[in-house]
């Protein structure tokens, strides 16, 4: 009871005093006067006066502290093991494990944000961009997105992020050097939303169209492109989009390939113009961008906007919902996993503030600012990181358009003098709509503009206003909480917040002092800011945490001083603009004091207004885009390897640090074998040699290898003539059946026979081809087929080792039965950890054996004969004894090793493969490489399967779930998932059917139901 020392002290005092003091026979005077009774005090003051909520809060704080301590221990252990692998002496840049005034990325936290400060600098940037024609893809999935009249505040998904991505796309499309920008989102054709959201495409007219419209080519400019996915006639919240993400990825992949080919015809000399980057916004789009980036082998960027781990911590502290209830409501664990995957796949993570890096991203397994600093220092010294990688963090605050904003002068007693247009026009309608609430509308207005969401903390603001009488006497409060018709028609969360606000207004009798209009147009928001400025009011953002705070910049542009939460982006905004005060969002007195200070002190109000208007240019969109494009230019240019020219002349300059590391990683894996057996890798590097010569030699070796592969294909050893080769048959097939059943060998063979029987006619005439997708090695597959009398040529392709290897069958005897697709290896090898990863895995297996088995048999062993260059396999003797596979994935992420951990064969094998590889991604590769339409594929699975099972169900392909097959894996493989399988399975999709039984006729009936076969 070490944590209850204060209780122990009272109990000891009671025992020391003994029972006599409170005995009934003792003197009343003695008991009531001059003597302290520990017993009575303990009962009356400690027990009776103790608030159970304090106990619960203390328990929650203790639980949070335990989580933090555990995370810290895991991080420190991961750093030590990573340092042991990276045995080079530390450089000056690697020394020290504390984050001080210099951030983890070398930028000083002091002073203003680094921005263009002169017209000359911008003109120099423009001249450098001439001749470039970049294609950029942005992704933002949830909410309702359109170019004009955005319905911000309509629901929790249509907020500041929607406005940000639209304006970013518009601004990038106007920048020199950018040819086309696509903002990909969901097409919504639901009866309860406007028909504009169902349009497949919408052009974003540049705000400064006079300057750049002449330069826009035939397909140039910025566009909103809406991809249909999910329920066709239903607008659903972001928490329900997860099962449909693969469908979006497939649709987006088709669009990008088509657009790349179109742009190639227009300006690329016939060669596809691939995106220079794919940028995901929020977790759902980050997950999508990771899959698209891997399918196309192009760089990925990510912006979190708000982060799942931070939200989870906030919700746990509030103690309103249990962890299970939080996940059921917000699908928070799936969101966190998507953010971790985005860290695994991103070249760069763009944040709005340093606080987001140092306090939010550091909560994730995949990012450690201290280890990132060490890795960056090693890369700069041209020293191998042994397969470890951390994405680069870039702070780029959002921009804003200011050219149309005219700051308001004057006050409610006199009409504005600085704007003739406004002085001659009547007051905007929204002014009267707001002022009708007020008894005295000329008092300064405190303005809050946020949707009715608990995290926006509006109720605490109303409490602070209601409990501070001086503030109520000096000011009015205006709450712009989105649009509503009736409270009953709002979501339960929004209606709950609004009802709480109304009850507080009644409690503090704030009638005539608080405005809460039901409707406003997005175009009226500037007029609302102007009204607050005319009354010499203040803008406040009291959110518990604000990732950035775009409304703060908007308010400052109209001359409003600001009060904002100290948690998140406002810290950097107020530091830069110097136009307001920070508050503790949990402290009502802090909120009231800050508002009262600005409203009562007119000199302070005028100073904050002046500073805001003077410094607001630091947040313009042109400067944001200049920094953005400069950062993109530092990323290594990647695209499908078979599109690379022989001499590499079309490659842009690469980031010296990243490109050297990547080339070193490539050099570790240049050796291949035809049958996929593992070849020894040489990981030694001569750190004292000439790094430039070594880089050139490696580049030349890669190019010569690539040329040799092309020459081999021309001469016939890799790809024979179209008549003899099996590769073109993939493209000639009317349909491709992918057998991805994860069961024992006997069940797999029986399933193959039944599927063959169900489509015997189509199989015979060659209209349908087959792909076998499995966790087995090619050697195991070859033996399995031979044991059943099946011919390898019954299949067009084999996806082996959980998607890390791709082979094709061939009819040419001199080639053997199988041929490796080497380009697939070059496609997935990005960030493959190689020998550094292998050492870490062996160390993990050893530690498991020592902890679980002791001197008994080893329960986890490295399976060298099952491993390949891109798959490290381990046998598991006792699946129920070892920790869940997600713990291994967590360990590897903490050590900056980017890969997938696949638990397969009912938990008896673990395959560790590249982060860009998977069985579902291999199917997308066949589409990108050979043009095999994903919509013409049918994937056969069991009721469950390996831990990558969820990726095989969703998408535009058809899925047939075979009833009674592989049902046991659910309890063994999927019982310890981070999130329930049901959160991500699109069982309501028309593309997914389950066979009524297990016969071949049942399979054919299901195929006919899907429309794949005709009756």
NORDA-V161919 format. One record per run of one state. SS is the DSSP state (H for helix, E for strand, L for the rest). FROM is the first residue (numbers start at 1). LEN is the number of residues. Records with the same first field share a line. If there is no record, write none. Layout:
BEGIN
SS->FROM-LEN / FROM-LEN
END
This chain:
BEGIN
L->1-1 / 18-1 / 23-5 / 33-5 / 48-4 / 86-6 / 95-7 / 103-5 / 109-10 / 130-4 / 140-20 / 174-4 / 187-8 / 199-2 / 205-4 / 216-5 / 228-10 / 241-1 / 268-9 / 297-3 / 304-4 / 319-4 / 331-1 / 346-2 / 352-2 / 364-5 / 381-7 / 389-3 / 396-4 / 401-10 / 412-2 / 415-5 / 424-5 / 436-8 / 450-4 / 457-1 / 468-1 / 481-6 / 490-2 / 508-6 / 516-6 / 535-3 / 542-4 / 547-3 / 558-3 / 566-2 / 569-1 / 578-2 / 584-4 / 601-1 / 634-7 / 644-12 / 668-23 / 716-11 / 733-2 / 740-5 / 759-1 / 766-2 / 774-4 / 788-4 / 795-2 / 804-1 / 810-3 / 816-2 / 821-1 / 829-5 / 854-6 / 863-1 / 867-1 / 869-2 / 877-8 / 895-2 / 898-1 / 905-4 / 915-4 / 931-3 / 942-8 / 954-4 / 962-7 / 973-8 / 984-8 / 995-5 / 1011-5
H->2-16 / 19-4 / 28-5 / 38-10 / 52-34 / 92-3 / 119-11 / 160-14 / 195-4 / 209-7 / 238-3 / 242-26 / 282-15 / 308-11 / 323-8 / 332-14 / 354-10 / 369-12 / 420-4 / 429-7 / 454-3 / 458-10 / 469-6 / 487-3 / 492-16 / 522-13 / 550-8 / 570-8 / 588-13 / 602-18 / 621-13 / 641-3 / 656-12 / 691-25 / 727-6 / 745-14 / 760-6 / 778-10 / 792-3 / 801-3 / 813-3 / 822-7 / 834-20 / 864-3 / 885-10 / 919-12 / 934-3 / 950-4 / 969-4 / 981-3 / 1000-11
E->102-1 / 108-1 / 134-6 / 178-9 / 201-4 / 221-7 / 277-5 / 300-4 / 348-4 / 388-1 / 392-4 / 400-1 / 411-1 / 414-1 / 444-6 / 475-6 / 514-2 / 538-4 / 546-1 / 561-5 / 568-1 / 580-4 / 620-1 / 735-5 / 768-6 / 797-4 / 805-5 / 818-3 / 860-3 / 868-1 / 871-6 / 897-1 / 899-6 / 909-6 / 937-5 / 958-4 / 992-3
END
